[in-house]
Amino acid sequence: MRKIRIDFCDFGCNISKTNHFFTRLLQERFEVEICDQPDFLIYSAIGHEHRMHSGVRIRFSGESAPPDFRECDYSIACCKLDDPRHLQLPFYVLYGSAGEIIKKNDDFDRILAAKKRFCSFIVRSHNPRKNKNRLDFFLRLSKYKKVDSGGVFMNNIGGPIPGYSPGKIEFLRSCKFNIAFENAGLPGYTTEKIFEPMVARCAPIYWGDPFITEQFNPKSFLHYRDFPNEEALIERIIELDRDDAKYLELLRQPYFYNDEPNVHFSRKRLLDFFEKIFTTKIEPVGRRKQWFLPGRWVLLKRHHLQTTYSP
């Protein structure tokens, strides 16, 4: 196996480098050495430590902002971008396995019997400039029947749901529907918002990535953009809530086309992209002539010395 020297930075929190998603992935094909002077750096969007590295920079982000190829050599991110240096990877892929949302062995009558709640709304914060529509939709749907808000924002169940993603999924198992609105409606920007209710077999009411139907079967969830207006969408939700047979029709629909994982879950596809990175000779962007104000380097070095990551 080819030996690859890598490191991670700018993830905004302590991460386990030896147990990171990409470390585990790369170990399937390469001998991975994590070191302070790597040949290949995987960095995220929270910080500027990557500017100190002269090796090949691989930017990873689950957010909607496109890569800046003046700062990185390659990009792995959720955004859709027609560039050979970029690979689209929706953020939900890091949240679980494709097998969790394959329905081949589901007992749908048992799943329906566990649905004691009408609908859920789980939001940590609210930005009226970015996602006012999800609050508006929550308030409008609540006029029909109580929507259980289990997040920090607009909580109405006595406190936030504990346990991060596993706790949220367990809560969603008792809900028929979930308001799964992204922070932005941008091409390719698809996060755990739709994946978590799918794991819980809770019908997502989705707004966000306009190309979501390239990834998932549109008959398996309620896609905001498929309806002429919110009134029509809410009427459809009410119809499904009042008719178990129609709700079961929706529940039985596979999330994936033909109940087979979409291309984004392919580990071979990801490994082949890394293979291309590791075998292509380039002049890394970090070694090209660039100009910086001295003050930026002072602040950057200070930040670098104060930042540590768990092994």
N, C-alpha and C positions, 0 to 999 in steps of 0.2 A: 504493500500500500504506500502511495506517495505521502511523504511527510509534509504537513502544512502548518506554518507558524502563523497563528492568528491572535487577535486580542479584541476586546470590546470596550467601548466608552460612550459617554453622553446618553445613557439610558434614563438619567434623572433619578435613579434610585439604586440601592444596592442590588446587584444581580449575582446569581451564581453562574460564573463563567463556565464551570465544568458541567453544569446541568442545564445550560441554556438550550432553547429549542434548536438553534443552529449548530451548537456543539454536538448534540445528540444526532442530529441529521448528518453532519459531516463525518462523524465517526463510522457511519455505515459504509463509507467508501474510502476514507483517508485516515492516515495517522495524524491526529491533531495534537499540536503542541501550543499551549497558551503561554505567551511570553510578553515581556514589556516592550520589546523591539520587534514587532511582528512584520511579516512580509505582507500580510493582509489584515486590514482593520475593519471590523463591523461596528458601525456607530449609528446612533439614533439622533433624534432631532432636539434633544434637550441638553444644550451645552455647546462648547466650542473646543473641547480638548482634542477633537480629531484634527484640528489645524496644526497640531504639533507633530503629526505623524507623516513621514515621507513615503510610507509604503502604499500599496493599492488600497484605496478607501471604498468601502461598500456601505452605502447608506441604506438603513432599514427604517421604515416608518409605517405606522398603522393609521396615520392622520391623512388629511386630504391634500396637503401641500405637495406640489410636484418637486422632484429633485432638482438641484442646481448643479449642473455638471462642471461648473467652475470650482466646486468644492469636493465633488466625489467623482470616482471613476465609473462606478456601477451603482445601480439602485434596485432595491427590492421593496416594493410598496404597494398599497392597495390601488393607487390611481391607475387609470388606463392611459398608456403612453406608447406611441409607436416609435420605439427606439431600441436598437439591439443591445444597448447598455442597461436596459430596464427590464425587470420581470415583475408582472403584476401578481401580488399575493394578498388577497383579502385578509384582514386582521383576524377574522373568525377562525382561520386555519390554525392559529396558535392557541385557540381556546379549547380544542378537543379534536376527536377523530371523526372521520366520515361515518364510521360505523355507528356512532351515537344517534345519527339521524336517518339511518336506514330502517325502514318500517316492515321488513319482510316477516318478522316474527311477532308483530304487535298484536295484543288482544284489545281490540278497539272498544268493545263493550265495557271491559274493565276500566279502560282509560276514561271513558265517558262517565262512568259511575263515580270516579274520583273528583270530578269537576264540581266542587262545592261553591266556587266563586265565579262571578260573571266575567270580570275583566280586571286586568292589572295595569299599573302605570308605575314604573320604577325609575326614578330620575334623581341624580345626586344634586344637580344644580340647574339653574335656568338663566339663559342669556336671551333677552327679548329681541336682540338684533339678529341672532343666529337661528333660534329654534322656537320662536313664539308660536308656531303652528301646532306643536305638540301639546302645549298647555291649552291652547284654544280648543283642540280636539278633545282633550281630556275633559274639559268643562262642558262641552256640548254633549259628549256621550254620557256624562254623569247625570244629565237631565232625564235620561231614560232609566238608568239603574245605577246603583253605587259602583264606582270603579275603585278598586282597592289600590291606594297609592302606598307602596312599600319602600320608597326611597326616602332620602333626606328631604327633598323638595315636595311640598304639598302632602306630607305624610298624614294619613287618616286611619292608620291601623294600630296606633299606640307606640310606634317607634320603627326605625329602619330595620329592614331584614338583615340579620347577621350572616356571616359566612361567605361574603363576597360572591363569586359566581356560583359555587355549589349551593349556597344558601338561597340565592335567587332562583336557581333552577328548581330546587325542591319546592319553593313557594309557588312557582308557576305551574307545577303539576296539578294544583287544585283549581286552576283558572281555565276557563274556556278560551279566553282571548287575552292578548297582550298588546298594548300600544307600543310598537317597536319603531320609533321614529329616530333616524340618525340626527347628528348635530348639523349636518349639511346634506343637501341633495346634489351630490357631485358624481360624475361618472367614475365608477370603480370604488367609491368610498363605501365599503360594506364592512361593518364591524360585527361584534358579538351580539348586537341588538336583535338581529334576526336569528342567529344561531342558538342562543340560549332558550328562547321559547320553543324552537324546533326540538331541542333535546328533551324538553319537558312535555312534548306533544300538546302544546298550547298554541292555538292558531295565531300567528303574528298578524297584526294590522300594520303593514309596513309602508314607511315613506323614507326615501333616501336615494340610493343609487338608481338612476333611471334605467340602467342596464341589468338590474337584478334578475330579470328573467333569463339572462344568459347563464346564470349560475344555478337557479332553482326553478322548479316547476310552478308556474303562476297559479295553477289550480289548487295548490296546497296551502296557500295563504291569501290574505286580502291585501291586494296591492293598491295603495291610495291612487296611483296614477291610472288605474284601470276604470275609475269611476268619473262621471262627468262633474261631480261636485261632492262635497262632504255629506249633504243630505242623502244622496243615493248610497254612499258607503255606509252610513249609519243605519239606513233602512235595511241594507243587506245584513249587517251585524245583528240587528233585532230579529230579522227573519230566521237566521241561523240559531239564535239563542232560544227562540220559541219552538223550533222544530228539530227534535233530536235526530230524525232521519236525515235531514238536510245537513245538520252539523256533522254527522257521521260520514256523509259523502265527502265533505271537505277533509275530515280527519284521515280517511283512508287513502287520500291522494299521496303518492310518494313525494318527498321534498326534492329529491334528485330526479331528473329525467330517467325513466326506466329503473329507478331505485339504485342507480349506479353513481358513485362519487364523481363530482365534477372535476375538471382538470386541475383546479387549484390545490386539491388535496394530493396530487401526485408527487411523491417524494423523488421519483426519478426525474421529473421535470425540474425540480429545484436543484437536485444534485448535478444534473447536466449543465445547468446555468453556472453553478460554482465550478464545474470542470472547465467550462469555457474561460472563466475568470482566471483560474489557476494556471492555465496553459497558454494564455494569450500574452505575448510580450508587449507591454505598453510603457510609455513614460508616465508614471503616476502624476496626477494633478498636484500632489504635494511636493514634487521636485521641479515643477515648472516655475519660471521666474514670476514672482508676485510681489506686490508692494503692500506693506502694512504700516500703520502708524505705530511708533514704539510703545505708546501707552496701551495698545491692545495686547501686545505681547506680554507686558508686565502683568496685566490683569489675568491673562490666560494662564501664565505660569503659576501665579498665585492660586488660581482655581485648581489647577492640576495637582499642586502639592497638597491641597486640602482635601482632595477627593480620593476616596478609597472604595474599592469594590470587593465584595466577599469572594473567595476562591471557589 
